[in-house]
Amino acid sequence: MITNVKTQPIAGQKPGTSGLRKKTPVFMGPHYLENFVQSIFDVVGAEGKTFVLGGDGRYFNDRAAQVILRMAAANGAARVIVGQGALLSTPAASHLIRLNATDGGIIMSASHNPGGPNEDFGVKFNMPNGGPAPEAVTEAMFQRTTEITEYKILESQDVDIQTLGRKSLGEMVVEVVDPVADYAALMEGLFDFPALRAMFAGGFRMRMDSMCAVTGPYATEILENRLGATRGTVTHGTPLPDFGGMHPDPNPTWAHELMAEMMGADAPDFGAASDGDGDRNMVVGRGIYVSPSDSLAVLAANAHLAPGYAKGLAGVARSMPTSAAADRVADKLGIAKFETPTGWKFFGNLLDAGRATLCGEESFGTGSDHVREKDGLWAILLWLNILAVRKQSVREILEAHWRDYGRNYYSRHDFEAIASDKADEMVAALRAALPGLPGTQIEGLTIQSADDFAYTDPVDGSVSAKQGIRILFTDGSRIVLRLSGTGTEGATLRVYLERYAPGPEGLDRDPQEALGPVISAAHTLSRLAEFTGRTSPDVVT
């Protein structure tokens, strides 16, 4: 029986670039999840349509899946393809949407945010191309949440989503699929699995930290079962509702166990980690960390070594805060380069139009046109393919790259849980000061230009303004400041710092030391301590 449940609009349900994220108890509150899901269906329509459903396995993932299934049935959906146990990595969900030509998908995740009864939960809608909903769609969903008066739900028992196969829920078909199989087949078509198997058979050792999150089953199947990596290569490989108490964010701060092993005396040849929903990655060599910006540049320069990219790249796109290292590769290859706002949806138009093949964000996200999301395990496999062909270590590949292209010293400093009003005041004051900054000398650097980044999409002509404050210096150094919307408490200020060194100059310098003058200039220009009382970042990557 379909029930129309009377409800009232709930304030604060505005989804951002990564969907709606709130504390789990908020989502579990009366009608909250239901209001947002109904708003999704009201905007995109559900009658006769097919959707993909899955999530990263965090707390409330299984219960939310049952609610969403009953609501899809009540709204007239014809079929929902759901990952077994309601599990799907975000890139695997994107692939299923595209593979099955569905009308979109609902992904339950708060990405790299912690999970648990009192931590974070999230829901987002991906479009039929497999990518995140654009701003016009998310804005329409938000508007609908402000006026909704009822939602539709089917009164029924839970659907068995642990057993593979087709089930019925009212008039709707629920198709439970292996969450790994189709994705693994896609990877096998892109990369030289025989060469990778030979590399592992020859004694190559790696460590993959899945951080008790969704990539555990994917990494175990691909790395250990299909490629022959030693059993135990994948650590923290079982997805847990609270991620085992870990913060599933693959960076040197939170993946400290992996970092300690890779910097130790008996380090494996290669180390990697992924995040809560599988769309981010960190890559580490024996005794050397690879920044996300350098990783994108190295992958772009060497992608042709993998079968799926043997014909070369149409172009490379990076988010504005990401370092310019990939630009130098694009220039040398004679291919297009693009600088977009932060948010994977901005890459979608370029990928769909065939104007870019590889994309990357400095926040540990890299991907290609094989799906419409960033893809952590894909990036790790591309690195492995490059290592197998070049037969060099990560350090040797990085240093050769720096000798050829120069080095963009780069770091991101995160200041978390800042009072939102103070963060807004600081950014407003800096915006007001921008016109007077060019020509200013500070910390031995001269400011060349200062602006608030605006982007005109080269495919559809849409304009996105106020995407981050940029301060560029005459020597190629750069400061970028952005307020991030990926947290659920207060504001997170991200300060991006970059300094270019040509040729082999300073290859062994510590990035934080090399960036010292830029860091000091960033604190002075933003008046960070004055507005927030903060002098040290919570996370340095």
N, C-alpha and C positions, 0 to 999 in steps of 0.2 A: 504494500500500500504506500502510495506517495503522500507525504505530509507537507503542507505548506506551513512552515513555522513562522509565527509573527516575531519580528525583531525590531530593533532600533539601530540607527547608524552608530557606529563606534568611531570616535575620533582617533586620529593618529595612525590610521592604516595606510599611510602613503608609501607605496613601494618605490625603491630606488633602482639603481642600475642592476642590482643583484637580487631584485625581488623584495619581499617584505620580510624583515627580520625583527624579532622581538624576543624578550625572555620567554622561556618555555611556559611558565605559569600563565603568561598573558594569552598565548595561543590556546592553552587548555581552559581558559575562562569561558563562561557562558556565551555561546554564539559567536565567539571571536573568529575562530578558524572558518566556521560556516559562512559568516558574513563575507569574508574575503574570497572564499572559493566561489560563492554564488556571484559575487561581483565579477570574477573572472569569466564565469559562464555567461553572465548577462552581456558582457562586452564582446567576447569572441564567438558566442553562440555554441550550443552543444547538440542540438537536434540532428540526429543522423550522423554525427561526426565520430572520428576515432582519435584517441589521445594516448600518449605514453605517460606512465606514472612510475615514479621511483624516488628514492632518496638515499642519503648517506648513512642511514642506520642509527642516527642519533636518537636520544630519548624522545618519545612520542611519535617517532617515525611510523611505527606499525599501527598505532591507533589512528593517527591522522590519515593514513592510507585508506583505512576502512571507511572513514567519514567521507573522504573525497570520492571513493568508488560509489557509495550509496547516493551521493549528490549527483554524480555524473549520470547514474541510471535514472534518477528522478528528473533530470533535465533533458532526458531523451537521447543521450549519447548511444551510439550503436555498439562501440567496442572500446575497451581500454586495454592496452598492452602494459602489463605491470611486471617489473622485475621480481623474481622469486624472493619472498620474504620482504617485499617492498624495497629491495636494494637495487640501486643503479648509480653508478658514478655519473657525474654531470656530462662528461664527454660521451659515455656510452649511451646516455639518454638522447643526446643530440644525434648520435649515429642511428639509433632506433627510429627516431622521428623521420629522418631522411630516408633510411632503408625501406621503411614501410609506407612512405608518403602519407603520413598521418596529418591531422589538422593541428598538431602542436603537442605540447606535453607539459605536465606539472611536475616540478622537481622540488622535493622537500629537503632543504639544506640551508645551513647558515655558513656554508663554505668552510673557512679555516677557523671560525669561532668555536670556543669550547662547547661541549654538549653535556647534558645532564638535567636532572629535575629542576635545577635553579639556574641553568645556563641558557644557551641560545637555541632558537629554532627559526626556520625560515621556509617560505614558499615562494616560488617564482614560476612564471609561465614562459615557455619557449615557443617560438613561432613555427610554422610549417617548414621553414628553412633550417630548423634545428637551433637557431640562435635566440638569445634573449629578446624579450618583447621591447620594441623601441619606445621612446619617450611618449609618443602620442597614445600608444596603447596603455602603458602603465598609468598615464595621467587619467585616461578614461576609466580605468579600474578604480583609481582613487576617488574620482568624482562619484562613481557608483556607490562606493562604501559610505559616502556622506548622505545618501538618500534612500538606501535600501530599507524596505519595510518587512520583507519576508524572504525566506530561502526554502528551497525544495530539497527533501531528503526521503529516500526510500526506507521504510521500516522493514528491517530484515536482520537475519543473523549475519555474523561475519562471514566473508568469503574466504575459502581456503586458498591463501596465496603462497603456501609453502610447497604445494604439489604442482609440478609443471603440467600444462595443458589448458584446455578451454573449460570455463565454467559459465553458468548463467547467473545473472543478478537482475531479477525482473526481466525486462525485455533486452537487457544489455549483455553482451559477451565480455567476459573477463578472460584474457589470454595471459597466463602466467608463463614467462619465458626465463631461460637461463640468463642471468644478467651479464655473464662474461663471454659467452660463446660467440655472438656476432661481433663484438668488439675485438676479440682476439683474432678472429678471421680477418678483420680489417687490417690489423697490425701486421699480420703475416703477408698480406698483399702489398704493404708499403715497404717493408724492410727485408734485408737479406738474411732470413732465418738460418739457412745452411751455414753461412759465414759466422753468424753469432753462435750457433751450436759448436762449430769447430773452435772458436775462440774459447768458449767455456771448457770444452773437452781438453784443450791445451793447458789448462790450469789457471785461466783467468778467474780472479776472485772479485766479488762485489758484495755490497751490503745494501739492501733496500729496506728502509724504515717506512712502513705504511702507517705508523702512528695510531694503531688500533682503529683505523678508519676504513673507508670503503674500498680503497685500492688493494687491500690485502688479498682478497680472492683473485683479482685481476693479475697482480704481480706474481702470485704463487703459480697460477695456471700458465702464464706466459714465460716467466723467467725460469722457474724450476721444472715445470712439467713439459713445456714445449722446447725450451732452449737448453735444458740440461744443467742449469746452475745448481750448485751444491744445495742439498736440503738444508734449510736454515738460513739461506741467503736472505729470505724475506723475514724481517723481524716485526713484531707487533702486527701480525698479519690477520688477526681476527677482529672484525668490526665489533665494537662495543658501544652500548648506548651512551656511556660517558667518556668514550675514547680512552678508557683505562686511566682516567684522571689526567691524560695528556692534553696539551693545547695543540691541536693538529694543524699547525702552521709551519710549513717546511722552510725555516730559516735558521741561521746559526744559533739564535737565542733559544728557540723552542725545540729544535732537533739537536740538542746539546749532546745526547748520547751518541748519535751518529758522528757528530763533529769530533768528539773525543776519540772515537775509534779511528777515524780517518787521519787524525793528526798523531796517532800513536805509533809505537815502534813496529808493530806487526800489522799495519793498515792494509786492507784489501787494495786492489787496483782501482776500484771505482766505488763511489758511494752515492746514494740518492735517497730522497724522501718525497712524499706527497702529502696532500692535505686532506681535510675532512671529506670532501666530495670528489676528490681525484682530479681537479683541474689545475692544480699548481704543482711545481716541482722545485727541488733544490738538487744541484749537482756538485759533487765534491770529488777531487782527485786525491791520490795519496799525498797528504801534506799540503794540499792547496784547495782553496775554496773558489768556486766559479760564481761570480755575480750574475744575476739574471740578465743584465744588459750585455755582459760579455758572452753569456751563453747564447743569446739570440744572434749576436754577431757571428760567433763561431758556427752555429747551425746554418746560418744563411750562407756563409762562405763554403761550407762543406756538404750541403744538402744533396748535391748532385751525386754523392757517393752512395746514396740509398736508392734502390730501384724505383720507388714511388716518385722520385724527384730527379731522375736521371736526365730528363729533358731540360732541366733548369727551372728557374723561378721567374714568374711574371713580374713580381715586385715584392718588396718587404715593407711592412707597416709596423710602426711602434707607437706606443702611447707617448704623449708629450713628455711626461716625467722620465721616461726611459732614456738612457744615455744615447749619444749620437754615434756610438760605435757601429751600429747596424747601417747607418747612413753611409759610412765610409766603405762598407762592403758593397752596398748597392751601387755606389758611384764607380767602384772598380769593376763590377760585373756589368755595368751599363744597363741596369734595370731600374724600374720605378721605385721611389721611396715615398713613404707617407708618414706624417706626424698627426696623430689623432688625439682627441680627449681620452681620458681614462674611462674604461668600460668596454667590454668585448663587443657590445652591440655596434660600436662604431667601426669595427673591422668587418662586420657582416656584409655591408654594402660593397666593400672592396673585394671581398672573397666571392660574393655572388656574381659580381661583374667581371671576375677573372683578372682583376687589376693587381691583386696581391696573392701570393702563395703562402708566405710565412708571416706570422704576426707575433708580437710579443709585448708584454708589459713588464715594468721593473718589479712588480709585486709578485714575482715568481710564476708568472703565467706565460706560456708559450704555446703556439698551435699553428695549424696550417689549414688548407682548404679541404682536408679530409672530413672535418666536422665544422660546426659553427660555434664552438666553445674552445677555450684554452684546454690543453690536454697534458696532464702531468706525465703519465706513463708513456705517451707518444714521444715527448721530448727526451725522456730517459732512453728509450729505444733508439732514437735517432743518434744520440750521443754514442751509444754502444755500437751502432752500425759504423759510425765514423772511426771509432777506436779499432774496430775489426779490420777495416780497410787500410787505414794509415799505419797500423801496427806501432803506434806511439802512445805514450802515457798522456793523461790529461794535462799534466804540467808541460810536457813537450809541445803539445798542440796549442795550448794557451800562449806560451812564450813565442812560438813561431808566428802566431797571429799578431801578437803585439809588435814583433819586429817588422812585420809587413805593413801593418795598419796604424801603428802607434797605440798608445794605451789611454783609454778614457777612465781615469780613476773615478770611482763612483761609490756613493753610499746613500742610504736612506735612514733618516733619524725620525722615529715615531714618538710623539708625545701623546700619551693616551689619557682618556677620561678627563680632559680639560673641561672646565665649566663652559658650557656652550656660549653663554653671553660674553665671557672674556675672550674666547676664541674669535667670535664674530667681531668684537671691538678691535682686536689686533689686526685682523684681515682688512677691516674697513679702513683703519688708519694707514696701513701699508698701501692699499689701493689709492688712497688720496695722495700719497707721497710719490707715486710712480712717475708722474710727468717731470718732476724735478730731479730725478736720479741720474739720468744720462750725463756722463762727464765727471761724476763724483768719484773720488779716489778713496779707497778703504782697504786696509790690510795689504797695501802694495798692489791692489788691483784697481782697474779703471772700468767703471760701468759703461758699457756700450749702448745698451737699450734696456727698457723695463716695460712690461705690459701685462695685461690680464688676457691669457690665451683665448682666442676665439677661433672656431673651426668651421669652415664651409665645406660640407660634404661634396667631394668631386663627382659623386654619382647622382645624388638627388637634389643637390643644391641647398639642403637644409643647413641652418646656422646654429651652432651651439656656443654661447658666450660664457664668459667668466668660468673658464675651465681650469684655472690655476695661474698663480702669479709667477712670471718668469723674470729673472734678472740675469742678463747676459753681460759678460766681461770681454774686454778686447782681446784677451789671450785665449778665448774659447772656453773659459770656465763658466759655470752656470749655477744658479740657485733657483729652485722651484719650490713653492709653498702651496699646499692644498689642504683643505679640510675634508676628511674622508667620512663617508656615510656607512662604512661597513661595520661599525661597532654598535652596541646597544645602550651604552652608558656615556653621556657627555659627548664631547667631540674628540676626534683624533686628528692632531696636526701632523702632517707628513712633510718633512723638509728633505728635499732631494739635492744632492751636492755632487758636482762634477768638475773635473779638471783634466785637461788633455795634455799628454806628454808624447811628442812625436818620436818615431823610430824606436830604438832599443833603450831610450833614456829612462832610467829609473824603474826598470822592470821589477826589481825586488823591493821596492819601497812599500811600506805598510800604507794601505789606502787612507786610513784615518790621519796618519801623519802627513801624507801628501796633500790631503784635503784641508789641512789645518787652517790656512788663511781664509778659505771659502767658508768653513764652518764658523769661524769668528765673525766674518762679514754677515752671514745669515742671522746670527743672534743679534748683532748690532742693528741691522736694518729692520728686522721684524720687531725689535724691542720685546723679545719673547719673555724675558724675566720680568720686565715691567708689567706686562699685561697678565701673565699667567703664574708668575712666581716660580716657574720651572727653569732649570739650567741644564739638566741632563735628560737625555731621551730614555724612554722605557725600553725601546727596542732599537738596535743598530743592525742594519743589514747592508 
